[in-house]
Amino acid sequence: MACVYIPVQNSEEEVRVALDQLPRDATDMLDILKAEQAPLHLWLIIAREYFKQGKLEQFRQILEEGSSPEIDEYYAGVTYERIGMLNAFEAYYCYLGKIETKQGKRKIILFLLRNTTTKHHGLICMNLPLGLEKVWSTVHEMKGSRLHSQWHGLCYL
């Protein structure tokens, strides 16, 4: 049985979370993660476990909260973990776009993907050395190019 341990604020104690016994309501898990100001990599481990168990709504709820503006502000110094959360969110929307059969719903999913991707690109650009930032913006400006088409094509697989 796999477990994660969430450090308790201002204490030597930890909260043990059995990954095969996650609460049905992700709000309970979110309350613990936020109250203890758990490291973002633990948020991602728990979200991933919800996904593995087929609990997509709980998975989305953890990722949505973990990439909210309030969390971004608090965890401003942990860029890679924040990027990891956004990567998972983007992969989730690509997955939904792939399995969705109704064109109207697929358009909504792709709109949400674009919003997440925009936030992700901004986070990366803010943390790239100046030379790489120019390269990244050049690639991003290539709308309509083959590279840009391939990226959006992945969502339609």
KOLTIBA-628320 format. One record per residue: z, y, x of N, C-alpha, C, CB in turn; residue number from 0; residue in one letter; chain. Coordinates in steps of 0.02 Angstrom, whole numbers, plus 50000, padded with zeros to 5 digits. Glycine has a CB too. Layout:
N
   nup nnorth neast  caup canorth caeast   cup cnorth ceast  cbup cbnorth cbeast num residuo cadena
     Z      Y     X     Z       Y      X     Z      Y     X     Z       Y      X NUM       a      A
...
END
This chain:
157
   nup nnorth neast  caup canorth caeast   cup cnorth ceast  cbup cbnorth cbeast num residuo cadena
 50000  49942 50042 50000   50000  50000 50000  50062 50045 50061   50000  49952   0       m      A
 49947  50102 50039 49941   50163  50080 49982  50219 50049 49867   50183  50086   1       a      A
 50013  50258 50092 50054   50314  50069 50040  50375 50112 50130   50296  50073   2       c      A
 50054  50433 50084 50055   50495  50123 50125  50524 50115 49999   50546  50099   3       v      A
 50144  50562 50165 50210   50594  50165 50201  50669 50167 50253   50569  50225   4       y      A
 50228  50702 50116 50223   50775  50111 50289  50804 50135 50207   50798  50037   5       i      A
 50286  50843 50190 50347   50873  50216 50379  50921 50165 50333   50911  50281   6       p      A
 50445  50916 50158 50482   50959  50113 50498  51024 50151 50548   50925  50087   7       v      A
 50485  51081 50117 50497   51147  50148 50569  51153 50173 50482   51202  50098   8       q      A
 50577  51181 50232 50643   51196  50261 50689  51136 50263 50676   51252  50223   9       n      A
 50661  51078 50279 50700   51016  50280 50667  50966 50327 50707   50987  50208  10       s      A
 50705  50916 50344 50678   50861  50385 50651  50805 50340 50731   50833  50433  11       e      A
 50660  50813 50275 50640   50761  50227 50566  50765 50210 50682   50765  50164  12       e      A
 50542  50711 50180 50472   50707  50159 50469  50674 50090 50429   50667  50210  13       e      A
 50419  50693 50052 50406   50661  49987 50354  50607 50000 50381   50713  49933  14       v      A
 50370  50545 49983 50325   50489  49992 50282  50482 49930 50364   50423  50007  15       r      A
 50216  50480 49939 50169   50473  49884 50128  50410 49895 50123   50536  49877  16       v      A
 50137  50361 49852 50097   50299  49855 50029  50314 49825 50132   50240  49817  17       a      A
 49977  50306 49865 49910   50325  49843 49884  50282 49786 49862   50322  49900  18       l      A
 49909  50221 49779 49886   50179  49724 49927  50192 49660 49891   50106  49743  19       d      A
 49974  50239 49662 50015   50255  49604 50017  50330 49591 50087   50228  49613  20       q      A
 49961  50362 49601 49957   50435  49589 49969  50449 49515 49889   50463  49612  21       l      A
 50001  50505 49499 50013   50521  49429 49947  50531 49391 50056   50584  49423  22       p      A
 49947  50511 49329 49887   50518  49287 49868  50592 49280 49899   50487  49217  23       r      A
 49919  50635 49276 49908   50706  49270 49910  50738 49340 49962   50739  49222  24       d      A
 49854  50763 49362 49850   50793  49430 49894  50855 49437 49778   50810  49446  25       a      A
 49913  50885 49381 49956   50945  49383 50022  50928 49417 49968   50973  49312  26       t      A
 50048  50868 49404 50111   50847  49436 50103  50845 49512 50133   50778  49410  27       d      A
 50046  50819 49534 50033   50815  49606 50023  50885 49636 49970   50771  49620  28       m      A
 49987  50927 49599 49975   50996  49622 50040  51034 49628 49928   51032  49574  29       l      A
 50087  51023 49582 50151   51057  49584 50188  51040 49650 50195   51037  49524  30       d      A
 50186  50978 49669 50218   50957  49732 50182  50987 49792 50219   50879  49738  31       i      A
 50116  50982 49793 50077   51009  49850 50089  51084 49859 50002   50996  49839  32       l      A
 50090  51120 49804 50101   51193  49809 50173  51210 49825 50080   51227  49743  33       k      A
 50220  51176 49794 50291   51192  49805 50311  51180 49878 50335   51149  49759  34       a      A
 50284  51128 49907 50301   51111  49977 50253  51141 50026 50303   51035  49986  35       e      A
 50204  51179 50001 50152   51209  50044 50124  51157 50092 50182   51269  50083  36       q      A
 50103  51101 50062 50078   51044  50101 50015  51062 50139 50064   50984  50054  37       a      A
 50006  51033 50198 49944   51045  50236 49883  51026 50195 49946   51006  50303  38       p      A
 49829  51064 50202 49769   51053  50161 49738  50984 50172 49718   51105  50177  39       l      A
 49747  50954 50231 49718   50888  50240 49751  50837 50193 49725   50865  50313  40       h      A
 49814  50848 50174 49847   50804  50126 49818  50814 50056 49923   50816  50125  41       l      A
 49801  50876 50039 49768   50890  49975 49703  50849 49971 49754   50967  49967  42       w      A
 49666  50850 50025 49601   50816  50027 49610  50740 50023 49563   50835  50090  43       l      A
 49660  50712 50057 49672   50640  50054 49689  50620 49982 49731   50621  50101  44       i      A
 49730  50659 49949 49749   50643  49880 49690  50651 49833 49808   50688  49857  45       i      A
 49651  50704 49842 49591   50713  49800 49543  50654 49809 49555   50780  49818  46       a      A
 49532  50635 49872 49487   50579  49886 49511  50514 49853 49480   50569  49963  47       r      A
 49576  50504 49853 49603   50443  49822 49592  50444 49746 49678   50437  49837  48       e      A
 49600  50502 49715 49584   50507  49643 49510  50488 49632 49599   50580  49617  49       y      A
 49466  50513 49676 49395   50497  49669 49383  50422 49675 49354   50536  49723  50       f      A
 49414  50391 49725 49405   50319  49735 49428  50279 49675 49444   50296  49797  51       k      A
 49478  50304 49639 49503   50271  49580 49463  50287 49517 49576   50290  49569  52       q      A
 49409  50326 49525 49366   50344  49469 49395  50399 49425 49354   50283  49427  53       g      A
 49445  50435 49450 49476   50489  49411 49446  50555 49433 49554   50489  49422  54       k      A
 49385  50567 49409 49346   50625  49432 49376  50691 49410 49275   50620  49406  55       l      A
 49406  50693 49351 49436   50756  49328 49494  50776 49372 49458   50750  49255  56       e      A
 49536  50728 49391 49593   50743  49435 49568  50763 49505 49639   50681  49440  57       q      A
 49516  50729 49529 49484   50746  49593 49461  50819 49592 49424   50698  49607  58       f      A
 49424  50837 49539 49399   50906  49532 49456  50956 49529 49355   50912  49470  59       r      A
 49508  50938 49492 49565   50983  49483 49599  50999 49550 49616   50953  49434  60       q      A
 49608  50948 49591 49640   50957  49657 49595  51002 49701 49654   50889  49693  61       i      A
 49530  50986 49702 49484   51026  49744 49478  51097 49719 49415   50993  49745  62       l      A
 49476  51106 49654 49470   51174  49626 49531  51216 49645 49462   51171  49549  63       e      A
 49589  51188 49636 49650   51224  49654 49655  51234 49730 49713   51186  49628  64       e      A
 49634  51184 49767 49637   51188  49840 49588  51236 49871 49626   51121  49869  65       g      A
 49539  51259 49832 49492   51308  49858 49495  51374 49819 49420   51279  49856  66       s      A
 49550  51384 49783 49558   51445  49744 49573  51504 49790 49615   51436  49692  67       s      A
 49562  51565 49767 49576   51624  49808 49649  51628 49832 49559   51687  49769  68       p      A
 49696  51608 49790 49767   51610  49811 49780  51563 49869 49813   51592  49751  69       e      A
 49751  51503 49865 49760   51454  49919 49723  51479 49981 49733   51384  49898  70       i      A
 49663  51506 49972 49625   51533  50029 49666  51585 50066 49559   51564  50005  71       d      A
 49700  51628 50028 49740   51681  50058 49799  51651 50098 49766   51729  50005  72       e      A
 49833  51603 50068 49892   51574  50100 49873  51534 50163 49930   51529  50050  73       y      A
 49818  51496 50158 49797   51453  50213 49742  51486 50255 49772   51386  50186  74       y      A
 49742  51551 50260 49689   51588  50295 49679  51564 50367 49705   51662  50294  75       a      A
 49731  51542 50399 49726   51522  50469 49701  51451 50481 49792   51529  50501  76       g      A
 49692  51412 50428 49670   51342  50437 49598  51333 50411 49718   51293  50400  77       v      A
 49552  51362 50448 49482   51365  50428 49451  51296 50418 49443   51403  50479  78       t      A
 49460  51250 50465 49426   51186  50461 49447  51146 50400 49439   51146  50524  79       y      A
 49511  51149 50382 49534   51113  50323 49505  51145 50260 49611   51113  50320  80       e      A
 49500  51212 50259 49471   51246  50202 49397  51228 50195 49479   51323  50208  81       r      A
 49362  51224 50252 49292   51203  50251 49286  51131 50226 49260   51210  50322  82       i      A
 49333  51089 50246 49334   51020  50222 49340  51016 50146 49391   50981  50254  83       g      A
 49383  51058 50117 49391   51060  50044 49325  51081 50011 49447   51109  50024  84       m      A
 49292  51132 50039 49229   51155  50010 49174  51103 50019 49208   51221  50042  85       l      A
 49174  51068 50076 49125   51014  50086 49133  50961 50032 49134   50981  50156  86       n      A
 49195  50942 50018 49208   50891  49967 49185  50916 49899 49283   50873  49966  87       a      A
 49198  50980 49884 49177   51009  49820 49101  51008 49813 49204   51081  49812  88       f      A
 49066  51026 49867 48993   51025  49866 48966  50955 49856 48965   51055  49931  89       e      A
 48996  50906 49891 48975   50837  49884 48986  50813 49812 49014   50791  49934  90       a      A
 49041  50833 49782 49056   50816  49713 49002  50842 49666 49125   50844  49693  91       y      A
 48983  50906 49674 48931   50934  49631 48864  50900 49643 48926   51009  49642  92       y      A
 48848  50882 49705 48786   50846  49719 48788  50778 49684 48775   50837  49796  93       c      A
 48845  50745 49687 48853   50680  49654 48843  50687 49578 48924   50651  49668  94       y      A
 48874  50738 49548 48866   50749  49476 48793  50764 49459 48911   50807  49452  95       l      A
 48760  50805 49501 48690   50821  49490 48646  50760 49494 48667   50873  49540  96       g      A
 48665  50713 49537 48625   50652  49545 48632  50606 49485 48647   50616  49609  97       k      A
 48692  50601 49457 48702   50553  49402 48688  50583 49333 48772   50527  49405  98       i      A
 48686  50649 49328 48675   50682  49263 48603  50674 49241 48694   50757  49266  99       e      A
 48593  50652 49179 48525   50641  49154 48500  50699 49111 48523   50577  49113 100       t      A
 48544  50739 49083 48523   50795  49040 48508  50856 49083 48577   50811  48987 101       k      A
 48449  50883 49077 48427   50938  49119 48471  51000 49111 48355   50956  49102 102       q      A
 48494  51015 49050 48536   51074  49039 48602  51069 49077 48550   51082  48965 103       g      A
 48633  51010 49073 48696   51001  49109 48685  51002 49184 48729   50934  49089 104       k      A
 48628  50974 49206 48612   50974  49278 48606  51045 49304 48547   50935  49291 105       r      A
 48576  51090 49265 48570   51160  49286 48638  51193 49294 48528   51200  49234 106       k      A
 48684  51178 49249 48752   51205  49255 48786  51179 49318 48795   51186  49193 107       i      A
 48778  51115 49332 48807   51085  49392 48779  51118 49455 48794   51007  49394 108       i      A
 48713  51128 49456 48682   51160  49514 48704  51232 49522 48607   51156  49509 109       l      A
 48717  51267 49466 48744   51335  49469 48813  51333 49502 48748   51366  49398 110       f      A
 48855  51286 49482 48922   51280  49512 48916  51262 49586 48963   51227  49475 111       l      A
 48868  51220 49603 48856   51202  49673 48837  51263 49714 48801   51148  49679 112       l      A
 48793  51304 49687 48772   51365  49723 48831  51412 49735 48716   51401  49685 113       r      A
 48875  51419 49685 48934   51462  49694 48979  51436 49749 48973   51467  49629 114       n      A
 48990  51371 49750 49033   51341  49801 49000  51347 49869 49046   51267  49785 115       t      A
 48934  51337 49872 48898   51341  49935 48901  51412 49963 48825   51319  49926 116       t      A
 48895  51462 49920 48899   51532  49942 48967  51546 49973 48886   51579  49882 117       t      A
 49020  51523 49941 49087   51533  49968 49094  51497 50035 49140   51507  49918 118       k      A
 49067  51437 50039 49069   51396  50100 49033  51432 50158 49038   51327  50088 119       h      A
 48973  51456 50144 48934   51491  50196 48971  51553 50220 48864   51510  50169 120       h      A
 49002  51589 50175 49040   51649  50194 49098  51631 50240 49066   51684  50132 121       g      A
 49133  51577 50224 49189   51556  50265 49166  51536 50335 49225   51497  50232 122       l      A
 49110  51500 50339 49084   51480  50404 49062  51541 50444 49025   51431  50396 123       i      A
 49025  51586 50413 48999   51645  50449 49056  51689 50475 48954   51686  50403 124       c      A
 49110  51695 50436 49166   51736  50458 49200  51707 50520 49218   51743  50402 125       m      A
 49190  51643 50532 49225   51610  50587 49180  51586 50643 49263   51552  50560 126       n      A
 49116  51604 50639 49070   51585  50693 49069  51639 50747 48998   51575  50665 127       l      A
 49059  51618 50810 49048   51669  50861 48986  51710 50842 49040   51636  50933 128       p      A
 48983  51772 50866 48932   51819  50844 48861  51792 50852 48938   51882  50883 129       l      A
 48844  51759 50907 48776   51732  50917 48758  51680 50866 48769   51703  50986 130       g      A
 48804  51635 50850 48790   51583  50801 48786  51612 50731 48844   51530  50803 131       l      A
 48821  51667 50718 48818   51698  50653 48747  51721 50638 48867   51758  50649 132       e      A
 48713  51749 50689 48644   51772  50680 48598  51713 50664 48619   51809  50743 133       k      A
 48607  51657 50700 48567   51597  50687 48580  51573 50615 48583   51541  50738 134       v      A
 48644  51569 50596 48661   51545  50529 48629  51589 50475 48737   51542  50520 135       w      A
 48633  51657 50484 48604   51701  50433 48528  51693 50430 48622   51774  50447 136       s      A
 48496  51682 50486 48424   51672  50487 48405  51611 50447 48397   51666  50559 137       t      A
 48441  51555 50457 48428   51494  50420 48441  51505 50346 48472   51435  50447 138       v      A
 48494  51541 50330 48512   51553  50260 48459  51597 50225 48580   51587  50256 139       h      A
 48426  51640 50262 48375   51685  50233 48308  51650 50223 48365   51745  50277 140       e      A
 48303  51588 50243 48239   51552  50239 48227  51523 50169 48237   51496  50290 141       m      A
 48247  51559 50117 48236   51535  50049 48162  51523 50038 48263   51586  49997 142       k      A
 48148  51467 50006 48078   51449  49994 48049  51407 50050 48037   51511  49984 143       g      A
 48085  51402 50106 48059   51363  50162 48069  51289 50150 48093   51385  50228 144       s      A
 48040  51249 50193 48047   51176  50188 48120  51156 50196 48004   51141  50241 145       r      A
 48156  51186 50243 48226   51171  50255 48267  51186 50192 48253   51211  50315 146       l      A
 48255  51244 50163 48291   51263  50102 48275  51215 50045 48273   51336  50082 147       h      A
 48210  51195 50039 48190   51148  49986 48222  51080 49996 48114   51141  49986 148       s      A
 48228  51058 50059 48259   50993  50072 48332  50994 50051 48253   50975  50147 149       q      A
 48368  51049 50064 48438   51054  50045 48445  51047 49969 48469   51122  50068 150       w      A
 48404  51084 49931 48408   51080  49858 48382  51014 49833 48370   51137  49826 151       h      A
 48336  50984 49869 48310   50918  49850 48363  50864 49852 48253   50897  49895 152       g      A
 48412  50871 49897 48466   50822  49901 48505  50818 49835 48513   50840  49958 153       l      A
 48510  50873 49801 48548   50874  49739 48510  50839 49682 48563   50946  49719 154       c      A
 48446  50829 49690 48407   50798  49637 48396  50724 49650 48340   50833  49629 155       y      A
 48423  50696 49703 48413   50625  49719 48439  50580 49664 48446   50606  49784 156       l      A
END
